[in-house]
Amino acid sequence: MNRKISSLLWVLALQCALALAVFWPSPDGQRKAHEPLAPFPRERVDVIYVGDEFDNETVLARAGERWILPELEDLPADTAMVDKLLEAIATGHSAWPAATTIAARQRFQVASYHYRRRIRLFEGDGMLATIFLGSSPGFRKVYSRNESQHAIYSIAFNAHDAPGDSGAWLDRKLLQTRTPLAIVADGYSLQRDGETWLSGIGRVPDQRELLALLDALRSLQIEGLASEDQQRDLAAAEADLVLKVESLAGAVTLELFHEGDRHFIHSSEYPVYFTISADGYDRLAGIDVGLISGETDLQ
């Protein structure tokens, strides 16, 4: 019996030794497992190309502290969207990859010929890396792979947050006026004097109407760009309302338009026409002239 137990123990020890030999990570394998998805500081990235599975591609370029869209007249991009993408790539990989095989690249949609997003990162004219984003293993997770690596990581990101359409990267807040000092519109004018606002006829505007106007300017958001046909039509059209706004940042003229149930806005700061919501349009165009000028008392 003792001899049989000894034999079984010897077989078990041999199996354990074989398992350790097969699965124990080598120094090189451990190095690759910990290899960063983007092995460089994110601050080096100053140009980003974002392509999708439908062969759309847009470019984002750093301009000082901001990001711009060169394909859209250098309009400002949503910096928070860009930062979110770079943060996910720079710090989102886990200690160990989800897979490393060539077959897994296609299964997880992170192959060079099969992907949901292709993110090309540049420093000047030099390419830093190409990152593929693929299918999702779970909520707010996406598989990712550096083209020069075998490792496939799961990172905290959503591929939908990196669109291949330039318009989707637009800064929706680019027309907001945070600190208006003077406002001139059709039928009324307002001037700020310290903490007090007075209308052009020297009266105090209705406070609720004034706050509604100031809030509309501070929270103004665009929805996107007007189409090429709409751009041409709007350039020849007469604005429904013209607002001239002075602030600490300078003076700007806003023009509001509508065509059927579509609403648009143009700013003297930019050469294009933007789409806005019906609510955003109404909040600016629906101001009561009598109340805002102080001519009418709200009963």
C-alpha positions as a Markdown table, in Angstrom:
| # | Residue | x | y | z |
|---|---|---|---|---|
| 1 | Met | 0.0 | 0.0 | 0.0 |
| 2 | Asn | 2.8 | 2.4 | 0.9 |
| 3 | Arg | 4.5 | 1.6 | -2.4 |
| 4 | Lys | 1.3 | 2.4 | -4.3 |
| 5 | Ile | 0.9 | 5.7 | -2.4 |
| 6 | Ser | 4.5 | 6.6 | -3.1 |
| 7 | Ser | 3.9 | 6.0 | -6.8 |
| 8 | Leu | 0.8 | 8.2 | -6.8 |
| 9 | Leu | 2.7 | 11.0 | -5.0 |
| 10 | Trp | 5.5 | 10.7 | -7.5 |
| 11 | Val | 3.1 | 11.0 | -10.5 |
| 12 | Leu | 1.4 | 14.0 | -8.8 |
| 13 | Ala | 4.7 | 15.7 | -8.3 |
| 14 | Leu | 5.6 | 15.1 | -11.9 |
| 15 | Gln | 2.3 | 16.6 | -13.1 |
| 16 | Cys | 2.8 | 19.7 | -11.0 |
| 17 | Ala | 6.3 | 20.1 | -12.3 |
| 18 | Leu | 5.0 | 19.8 | -15.9 |
| 19 | Ala | 2.3 | 22.4 | -15.2 |
| 20 | Leu | 4.7 | 24.8 | -13.8 |
| 21 | Ala | 7.0 | 24.4 | -16.7 |
| 22 | Val | 4.2 | 25.1 | -19.2 |
| 23 | Phe | 2.4 | 27.9 | -17.5 |
| 24 | Trp | 5.1 | 29.7 | -15.5 |
| 25 | Pro | 5.6 | 33.1 | -17.2 |
| 26 | Ser | 9.0 | 33.6 | -18.7 |
| 27 | Pro | 10.7 | 37.0 | -18.1 |
| 28 | Asp | 10.1 | 38.0 | -21.7 |
| 29 | Gly | 6.5 | 36.9 | -21.5 |
| 30 | Gln | 6.0 | 38.9 | -18.4 |
| 31 | Arg | 7.5 | 42.0 | -20.0 |
| 32 | Lys | 5.1 | 41.7 | -22.9 |
| 33 | Ala | 2.1 | 41.2 | -20.6 |
| 34 | His | 2.9 | 44.5 | -18.9 |
| 35 | Glu | 3.8 | 46.4 | -22.1 |
| 36 | Pro | 1.7 | 49.6 | -22.2 |
| 37 | Leu | -0.9 | 50.0 | -24.9 |
| 38 | Ala | 0.7 | 53.4 | -25.7 |
| 39 | Pro | 4.3 | 53.4 | -24.5 |
| 40 | Phe | 4.8 | 57.2 | -24.6 |
| 41 | Pro | 3.4 | 60.2 | -22.7 |
| 42 | Arg | 0.0 | 61.4 | -24.1 |
| 43 | Glu | 1.4 | 64.9 | -24.1 |
| 44 | Arg | 3.5 | 64.0 | -27.2 |
| 45 | Val | 0.3 | 63.4 | -29.3 |
| 46 | Asp | -0.6 | 66.5 | -31.3 |
| 47 | Val | -2.4 | 65.0 | -34.3 |
| 48 | Ile | -5.0 | 62.2 | -34.2 |
| 49 | Tyr | -6.7 | 60.4 | -37.1 |
| 50 | Val | -9.9 | 58.6 | -36.1 |
| 51 | Gly | -11.2 | 56.1 | -38.7 |
| 52 | Asp | -14.3 | 53.9 | -38.4 |
| 53 | Glu | -15.4 | 50.6 | -39.9 |
| 54 | Phe | -17.1 | 52.4 | -42.8 |
| 55 | Asp | -13.9 | 54.0 | -44.0 |
| 56 | Asn | -14.8 | 57.5 | -42.6 |
| 57 | Glu | -11.9 | 59.3 | -41.1 |
| 58 | Thr | -11.4 | 62.6 | -39.4 |
| 59 | Val | -8.4 | 64.5 | -38.1 |
| 60 | Leu | -7.9 | 66.4 | -34.9 |
| 61 | Ala | -5.0 | 68.7 | -34.3 |
| 62 | Arg | -3.6 | 70.3 | -31.1 |
| 63 | Ala | -3.6 | 74.1 | -31.1 |
| 64 | Gly | -2.1 | 75.3 | -27.8 |
| 65 | Glu | -4.4 | 74.1 | -25.1 |
| 66 | Arg | -7.2 | 73.3 | -27.5 |
| 67 | Trp | -8.0 | 70.8 | -30.2 |
| 68 | Ile | -9.2 | 71.9 | -33.6 |
| 69 | Leu | -10.8 | 70.3 | -36.7 |
| 70 | Pro | -8.7 | 71.1 | -39.8 |
| 71 | Glu | -11.3 | 69.6 | -42.1 |
| 72 | Leu | -13.9 | 72.0 | -40.7 |
| 73 | Glu | -12.3 | 75.4 | -41.1 |
| 74 | Asp | -10.2 | 74.8 | -37.9 |
| 75 | Leu | -13.4 | 74.9 | -35.8 |
| 76 | Pro | -12.8 | 74.0 | -32.1 |
| 77 | Ala | -13.2 | 70.3 | -31.2 |
| 78 | Asp | -14.6 | 69.1 | -27.9 |
| 79 | Thr | -11.5 | 68.9 | -25.8 |
| 80 | Ala | -13.2 | 66.7 | -23.2 |
| 81 | Met | -13.9 | 64.1 | -25.9 |
| 82 | Val | -10.3 | 64.1 | -27.0 |
| 83 | Asp | -8.9 | 63.9 | -23.5 |
| 84 | Lys | -11.2 | 61.0 | -22.7 |
| 85 | Leu | -9.9 | 59.1 | -25.7 |
| 86 | Leu | -6.2 | 59.8 | -24.9 |
| 87 | Glu | -6.7 | 59.0 | -21.2 |
| 88 | Ala | -8.3 | 55.6 | -22.1 |
| 89 | Ile | -5.5 | 54.7 | -24.4 |
| 90 | Ala | -2.7 | 56.0 | -22.1 |
| 91 | Thr | -3.9 | 54.4 | -18.8 |
| 92 | Gly | -6.7 | 52.0 | -19.6 |
| 93 | His | -4.8 | 48.7 | -20.2 |
| 94 | Ser | -4.8 | 46.0 | -17.5 |
| 95 | Ala | -1.8 | 44.2 | -16.2 |
| 96 | Trp | -2.5 | 41.1 | -18.3 |
| 97 | Pro | -3.9 | 41.0 | -21.8 |
| 98 | Ala | -7.2 | 39.4 | -22.6 |
| 99 | Ala | -5.6 | 37.5 | -25.6 |
| 100 | Thr | -2.5 | 37.5 | -27.7 |
| 101 | Thr | -3.2 | 35.3 | -30.6 |
| 102 | Ile | -3.7 | 36.3 | -34.2 |
| 103 | Ala | -7.0 | 34.5 | -34.3 |
| 104 | Ala | -8.2 | 36.6 | -31.4 |
| 105 | Arg | -7.6 | 39.8 | -33.4 |
| 106 | Gln | -10.4 | 39.0 | -35.8 |
| 107 | Arg | -12.6 | 37.6 | -33.1 |
| 108 | Phe | -12.3 | 40.8 | -31.0 |
| 109 | Gln | -12.3 | 43.1 | -34.1 |
| 110 | Val | -8.8 | 44.6 | -33.5 |
| 111 | Ala | -7.1 | 43.3 | -36.7 |
| 112 | Ser | -5.6 | 45.8 | -39.2 |
| 113 | Tyr | -8.2 | 44.7 | -41.7 |
| 114 | His | -11.1 | 44.3 | -39.3 |
| 115 | Tyr | -11.8 | 46.9 | -36.6 |
| 116 | Arg | -14.5 | 49.3 | -35.3 |
| 117 | Arg | -12.1 | 52.2 | -34.8 |
| 118 | Arg | -8.5 | 52.9 | -36.0 |
| 119 | Ile | -6.8 | 55.6 | -34.0 |
| 120 | Arg | -3.6 | 56.9 | -35.5 |
| 121 | Leu | -1.5 | 59.0 | -33.2 |
| 122 | Phe | 1.2 | 61.4 | -34.4 |
| 123 | Glu | 3.8 | 63.8 | -33.0 |
| 124 | Gly | 4.3 | 66.2 | -35.9 |
| 125 | Asp | 4.8 | 64.2 | -39.0 |
| 126 | Gly | 6.0 | 61.1 | -37.1 |
| 127 | Met | 3.6 | 58.3 | -36.2 |
| 128 | Leu | 3.7 | 57.3 | -32.6 |
| 129 | Ala | 1.2 | 54.4 | -32.8 |
| 130 | Thr | -1.9 | 52.9 | -34.4 |
| 131 | Ile | -4.5 | 51.7 | -31.9 |
| 132 | Phe | -7.4 | 49.5 | -33.0 |
| 133 | Leu | -10.7 | 49.5 | -31.0 |
| 134 | Gly | -12.9 | 46.5 | -31.4 |
| 135 | Ser | -15.9 | 44.8 | -29.9 |
| 136 | Ser | -17.1 | 45.3 | -26.3 |
| 137 | Pro | -16.6 | 42.7 | -23.6 |
| 138 | Gly | -19.0 | 44.6 | -21.3 |
| 139 | Phe | -20.5 | 47.9 | -20.2 |
| 140 | Arg | -18.2 | 50.8 | -21.2 |
| 141 | Lys | -15.4 | 48.4 | -22.2 |
| 142 | Val | -13.8 | 47.9 | -25.5 |
| 143 | Tyr | -11.0 | 45.6 | -26.7 |
| 144 | Ser | -7.9 | 47.4 | -28.0 |
| 145 | Arg | -4.6 | 46.6 | -29.5 |
| 146 | Asn | -1.5 | 48.5 | -30.6 |
| 147 | Glu | -0.7 | 47.5 | -34.2 |
| 148 | Ser | 2.9 | 46.8 | -33.2 |
| 149 | Gln | 2.0 | 44.5 | -30.3 |
| 150 | His | 0.3 | 41.1 | -29.9 |
| 151 | Ala | -1.4 | 41.9 | -26.6 |
| 152 | Ile | -5.2 | 42.6 | -26.7 |
| 153 | Tyr | -6.4 | 44.7 | -23.8 |
| 154 | Ser | -9.8 | 45.5 | -22.4 |
| 155 | Ile | -9.9 | 49.3 | -21.7 |
| 156 | Ala | -12.6 | 51.5 | -20.1 |
| 157 | Phe | -14.0 | 53.3 | -23.2 |
| 158 | Asn | -16.8 | 53.1 | -25.7 |
| 159 | Ala | -16.0 | 53.0 | -29.4 |
| 160 | His | -19.0 | 55.2 | -30.1 |
| 161 | Asp | -17.2 | 58.0 | -28.2 |
| 162 | Ala | -14.6 | 58.1 | -31.0 |
| 163 | Pro | -16.6 | 58.9 | -34.2 |
| 164 | Gly | -15.1 | 59.0 | -37.6 |
| 165 | Asp | -17.3 | 62.1 | -38.5 |
| 166 | Ser | -15.7 | 65.5 | -38.0 |
| 167 | Gly | -19.0 | 67.1 | -37.1 |
| 168 | Ala | -19.4 | 64.8 | -34.2 |
| 169 | Trp | -16.3 | 66.1 | -32.6 |
| 170 | Leu | -17.4 | 69.8 | -32.6 |
| 171 | Asp | -17.4 | 71.7 | -29.4 |
| 172 | Arg | -21.1 | 72.1 | -28.7 |
| 173 | Lys | -20.4 | 75.1 | -26.4 |
| 174 | Leu | -18.3 | 77.1 | -28.8 |
| 175 | Leu | -21.0 | 79.9 | -29.1 |
| 176 | Gln | -21.6 | 80.4 | -25.4 |
| 177 | Thr | -21.1 | 83.9 | -23.9 |
| 178 | Arg | -20.3 | 83.6 | -20.3 |
| 179 | Thr | -20.1 | 87.2 | -19.2 |
| 180 | Pro | -22.2 | 89.5 | -21.4 |
| 181 | Leu | -21.6 | 93.2 | -20.9 |
| 182 | Ala | -23.9 | 94.7 | -23.6 |
| 183 | Ile | -26.6 | 93.3 | -25.8 |
| 184 | Val | -28.2 | 94.9 | -28.9 |
| 185 | Ala | -31.0 | 93.2 | -30.7 |
| 186 | Asp | -33.9 | 94.2 | -33.0 |
| 187 | Gly | -36.2 | 96.4 | -30.8 |
| 188 | Tyr | -34.0 | 96.6 | -27.6 |
| 189 | Ser | -30.6 | 97.2 | -26.2 |
| 190 | Leu | -29.1 | 96.5 | -22.8 |
| 191 | Gln | -26.0 | 97.7 | -21.0 |
| 192 | Arg | -24.4 | 96.4 | -17.8 |
| 193 | Asp | -23.2 | 99.0 | -15.3 |
| 194 | Gly | -21.5 | 97.2 | -12.4 |
| 195 | Glu | -24.1 | 94.8 | -11.1 |
| 196 | Thr | -27.0 | 96.7 | -12.7 |
| 197 | Trp | -28.5 | 96.3 | -16.2 |
| 198 | Leu | -30.2 | 99.2 | -17.9 |
| 199 | Ser | -32.1 | 99.2 | -21.3 |
| 200 | Gly | -31.3 | 101.7 | -24.0 |
| 201 | Ile | -34.2 | 103.9 | -22.8 |
| 202 | Gly | -32.7 | 104.1 | -19.3 |
| 203 | Arg | -35.1 | 101.7 | -17.6 |
| 204 | Val | -34.5 | 98.6 | -15.6 |
| 205 | Pro | -35.4 | 95.4 | -17.5 |
| 206 | Asp | -37.8 | 92.8 | -16.1 |
| 207 | Gln | -35.5 | 90.6 | -14.0 |
| 208 | Arg | -37.0 | 87.3 | -15.1 |
| 209 | Glu | -36.8 | 88.2 | -18.8 |
| 210 | Leu | -33.2 | 89.5 | -18.3 |
| 211 | Leu | -32.1 | 86.3 | -16.5 |
| 212 | Ala | -33.8 | 84.2 | -19.2 |
| 213 | Leu | -31.8 | 86.0 | -21.9 |
| 214 | Leu | -28.5 | 85.8 | -20.0 |
| 215 | Asp | -29.0 | 82.1 | -19.3 |
| 216 | Ala | -29.8 | 81.5 | -23.0 |
| 217 | Leu | -26.5 | 83.1 | -24.0 |
| 218 | Arg | -24.5 | 81.3 | -21.4 |
| 219 | Ser | -25.9 | 77.8 | -22.1 |
| 220 | Leu | -26.3 | 78.1 | -25.9 |
| 221 | Gln | -25.3 | 74.9 | -27.6 |
| 222 | Ile | -25.1 | 73.9 | -31.3 |
| 223 | Glu | -26.2 | 70.6 | -32.6 |
| 224 | Gly | -24.0 | 70.4 | -35.6 |
| 225 | Leu | -23.3 | 71.9 | -39.0 |
| 226 | Ala | -25.8 | 72.9 | -41.6 |
| 227 | Ser | -25.6 | 70.9 | -44.8 |
| 228 | Glu | -23.8 | 72.3 | -47.9 |
| 229 | Asp | -27.1 | 73.2 | -49.5 |
| 230 | Gln | -28.3 | 74.9 | -46.3 |
| 231 | Gln | -25.1 | 76.8 | -46.0 |
| 232 | Arg | -25.7 | 78.4 | -49.5 |
| 233 | Asp | -29.3 | 79.1 | -48.8 |
| 234 | Leu | -28.6 | 80.7 | -45.4 |
| 235 | Ala | -25.8 | 82.9 | -46.8 |
| 236 | Ala | -28.4 | 84.5 | -49.0 |
| 237 | Ala | -31.3 | 84.6 | -46.5 |
| 238 | Glu | -32.3 | 87.4 | -44.1 |
| 239 | Ala | -31.9 | 86.6 | -40.4 |
| 240 | Asp | -34.9 | 86.3 | -38.2 |
| 241 | Leu | -33.0 | 87.9 | -35.4 |
| 242 | Val | -29.6 | 89.6 | -35.1 |
| 243 | Leu | -27.9 | 89.8 | -31.7 |
| 244 | Lys | -24.8 | 91.9 | -31.1 |
| 245 | Val | -23.2 | 90.8 | -27.8 |
| 246 | Glu | -20.2 | 92.4 | -26.1 |
| 247 | Ser | -18.3 | 90.5 | -23.4 |
| 248 | Leu | -15.0 | 90.3 | -21.7 |
| 249 | Ala | -13.9 | 88.1 | -24.6 |
| 250 | Gly | -14.8 | 90.7 | -27.3 |
| 251 | Ala | -17.8 | 91.5 | -29.5 |
| 252 | Val | -19.7 | 88.9 | -31.6 |
| 253 | Thr | -22.8 | 89.1 | -33.8 |
| 254 | Leu | -25.2 | 86.2 | -33.7 |
| 255 | Glu | -27.8 | 85.6 | -36.5 |
| 256 | Leu | -30.8 | 83.3 | -36.1 |
| 257 | Phe | -32.6 | 81.6 | -38.9 |
| 258 | His | -35.3 | 79.0 | -39.4 |
| 259 | Glu | -36.6 | 76.9 | -42.3 |
| 260 | Gly | -39.7 | 75.0 | -41.5 |
| 261 | Asp | -38.9 | 73.0 | -38.4 |
| 262 | Arg | -35.1 | 73.4 | -38.8 |
| 263 | His | -33.3 | 76.1 | -36.8 |
| 264 | Phe | -29.9 | 77.6 | -37.5 |
| 265 | Ile | -27.4 | 80.1 | -36.0 |
| 266 | His | -24.4 | 82.0 | -37.4 |
| 267 | Ser | -21.6 | 83.7 | -35.4 |
| 268 | Ser | -19.3 | 86.4 | -36.8 |
| 269 | Glu | -16.5 | 84.4 | -35.2 |
| 270 | Tyr | -16.9 | 81.5 | -37.7 |
| 271 | Pro | -17.5 | 81.2 | -41.4 |
| 272 | Val | -20.2 | 78.5 | -41.2 |
| 273 | Tyr | -23.8 | 78.1 | -40.2 |
| 274 | Phe | -24.7 | 75.7 | -37.3 |
| 275 | Thr | -27.9 | 73.9 | -36.4 |
| 276 | Ile | -29.5 | 74.5 | -33.1 |
| 277 | Ser | -32.5 | 73.0 | -31.3 |
| 278 | Ala | -35.9 | 74.6 | -31.5 |
| 279 | Asp | -35.7 | 75.3 | -27.8 |
| 280 | Gly | -32.3 | 77.0 | -28.1 |
| 281 | Tyr | -33.7 | 79.2 | -30.9 |
| 282 | Asp | -36.9 | 80.1 | -29.0 |
| 283 | Arg | -35.0 | 81.1 | -25.9 |
| 284 | Leu | -33.2 | 83.8 | -27.8 |
| 285 | Ala | -35.8 | 84.8 | -30.4 |
| 286 | Gly | -38.7 | 84.6 | -27.9 |
| 287 | Ile | -37.6 | 87.4 | -25.6 |
| 288 | Asp | -40.4 | 89.9 | -24.9 |
| 289 | Val | -39.2 | 93.3 | -26.2 |
| 290 | Gly | -41.5 | 95.3 | -23.9 |
| 291 | Leu | -40.4 | 93.4 | -20.8 |
| 292 | Ile | -36.6 | 93.3 | -21.6 |
| 293 | Ser | -36.6 | 97.1 | -22.3 |
| 294 | Gly | -38.5 | 97.9 | -19.2 |
| 295 | Glu | -41.4 | 99.5 | -21.1 |
| 296 | Thr | -43.9 | 96.9 | -19.9 |
| 297 | Asp | -44.5 | 95.8 | -16.3 |
| 298 | Leu | -45.2 | 92.1 | -15.8 |
| 299 | Gln | -48.6 | 91.8 | -14.1 |
